[in-house]
């Protein structure tokens, strides 16, 4: 899911290349990969926190 770039990112990337250069800039690709990994880690952390909170709330409700 996160390994596929969004459509607007593809358009922006293709426009930034232009006709004068057809070479792939590896630094851009590595930076984009690192950015996606950071976002994925952040999302995973938020989902984990939400799951733990839901279990905690459910446990508290059961003890009442």
Secondary structure, DSSP 8 states (H G I E B T S, - for coil): -TTS--HHHHHHHHHHHTTT-----HHHHHHHHHHHHHHHHHHHHHHHHHHHHHHHHHHHHHH-
